[in-house]
Amino acid sequence: MSVTPATPLLDTVDTPADLRKLQPSQLRQLADELRSEMIAAVGQTGGHLGSGLGVVELTTAIHYVFNTPDDRLVWDVGHQAYPHKILTGRRDRIRTLRQGGGLSGFTKRSESEYDPFGAAHSSTSISAAIGFAVANKLAGQPGKGIAVIGDGAMSAGMAYEAMNNAGQAGNRLVVILNDNDMSIAPPVGGLSAYLARLVSSRPFLELRGLARKLSRRLPRPLHQAAKKTDEFARGLAMGGTLFEELGFYYVGPIDGHNLDQLIPVLENVRDAAEGPCLIHVVTQKGKGYGPAEAAADKYHGVQKFDVITGEQVKSAGGPPSYTNVFAQALVAEAQRDGTICAITAAMPSGTGLDKFQKAFPDRTFDVGIAEQHAVTFAAGLAAQGMRPFCAIYSTFLQRAYDQVVHDVAIQNLPVRFAIDRAGLVGADGATHAGSFDVTYLASLPNMVVMAAADEAELVHMTHTAALHDTGPIAFRYPRGNGTGVALPEVPQRLEIGKGRLVREGSKVAILSLGTRLAEALKAADQLDARGLPTSVADLRFAKPLDHELIRRLIATHEVVITIEEGAIGGLGAHVLTMASDEGLTDTGLKIRTLRLPDVFQDHESPDRQYEEAGLNAAHIVESVLKALRHNSAGYQEARA
Ligand SMILES: Cc1ncc(C[n+]2csc(CCOP(=O)(O)OP(=O)(O)O)c2C)c(N)n1
């Protein structure tokens, strides 16, 4: 097709094969169009903005130079992959990002052959890329493994475990370190300082310098000729980099927005590398969009926004978020108790600990994307008499499970786990759902597990956790706004393992854990109206269970329903086990457990997700009616 100046180049590029037909001189224009397209799309959908804008040129250059999809390109986290999606056959759906039935906000294998590996949790890309590279090597087929990993993601232990193992992939492994000197918040720690020193001590490589440096990868004679100058240049810089010590050939730093630099460097690495290569690319988060450049943290993830002004659609207001209620409650506890401290793994604003940090900078620790370290660090603090609160999203705490078991629970150390984003989370989808924490925590000896039914309960639970010195304790609460209930002026210390009866009936008992309580109460109204007087208990504790309350409700009601915002193995499993252990199920008791279904639910609005999961009032009512029909008309009908 002939391209007139009026035709946007992007309209001629559906896949990387089309991109590779362009002249290098056309790539600048293409990148500019790609950037505009991404801004327009995210303006309509909301989502991750700053990270994608920072890699527009890098995305263009990688697909231009490498033979994707045969070269396997793995984006770390995957939140920066929107430009990649536009260039790999998904432009027509880019305005469905993160909407129900639309494109995922992360890379996803089922979405495209250009997404060889799904992600959303950070720091997995180098390991996966090594896997692709080694598999291709063993199969004797071409194809490299290319990992693009941010400086924030580079703070996690897993990245080092992978780099330590990179040798086996040989020159089939290319790691591109996308250094924008930002995580979601400013990056922390020694590695970040090290990268900053690397960048500031070395000017961006000029093309001549690059050629000199890359000549070390060339065949012998040329290499010898260039060696002297190369050594001289290296001597002027810092000496061996950390990455060189780990066996990588380090190239950089280079300007990640300059296609004239990116293209030859990537071509050289593609053609001439003898072993694993790490290309250190410096980019700017939010590049090319004023509002996002000016506030990289606020534009990491955005609501829908006005492209001209940058103004984001304001959320409807209403009750405070659970996150904010927790943060304020913790600040109040810390004012009373100087041993309380707070730990976040690179999520100060997401967890609300930025507010705690303002009040108590010395007692706040952002450890970077390092959940495992966060937990064991908290264990050490607790063992030395501090009262640490580890505030980690349910989904990210999964990564620190052995630390929870081995370093905290076995030693019975009083680490407090504040588990945000419990339950379904909406647009971030299955990778971010907080589905498993009750299952994986309530199975541990010594552990106490609470779930807040509303934001007033969250205040009580924060207080209860602060005072609980005899072992580990966790409390979970969802994403989003509270119910609007009045917050307590003075928090209560809850009795460990005691629930509360919220409403008393006689025929049906609903045992609720967490914020499904509101749906349980709605269902109770509807059941009452059908002549089925219904009790509702807020159990508060998945562990230890309130045996006395549960026993009493089982003994006095015909149908018992458990409901929770978690997968199988949580409250329902514990109640059933207790009931059978005590012989309470031998009596013809009708007990049903409502929980998340045994599938990974895709991104959708949280309300729709709970509807799909079958955890709303109507489902409770239906479940009760089925159980009663089961009793009167037999099993087959109940299943129908
Ligand atoms: C294990 C894990 N912890 C926390 C997060 C939340 N998270 C998403 S992106 C991000 C920052 C990543 O920073 P960086 O790798 O530098 O990429 P950038 O967004 O700057 O491009 C964090 C902390 C995550 N995805 N995975």
The ligand as an ORCA input file, in Angstrom:
! r2SCAN-3c Opt
* xyz 1 1
  C       4.831     -8.870     43.494
  C       4.230     -7.534     43.180
  N       4.204     -6.573     44.138
  C       3.662     -5.373     43.868
  C       3.141     -5.091     42.646
  C       2.463     -3.758     42.370
  N       3.166     -3.018     41.326
  C       2.736     -2.969     40.055
  S       3.707     -2.079     39.059
  C       4.721     -1.679     40.333
  C       5.903     -0.785     40.087
  C       6.804     -1.364     39.052
  O       7.859     -0.478     38.855
  P       8.836     -0.710     37.633
  O       9.200     -2.138     37.519
  O       9.960      0.241     37.763
  O       7.940     -0.394     36.363
  P       7.368      1.025     35.881
  O       5.930      1.058     36.272
  O       8.161      2.120     36.528
  O       7.537      0.996     34.418
  C       4.291     -2.247     41.521
  C       4.921     -2.080     42.825
  C       3.192     -6.127     41.688
  N       2.681     -5.971     40.471
  N       3.750     -7.308     41.981
*
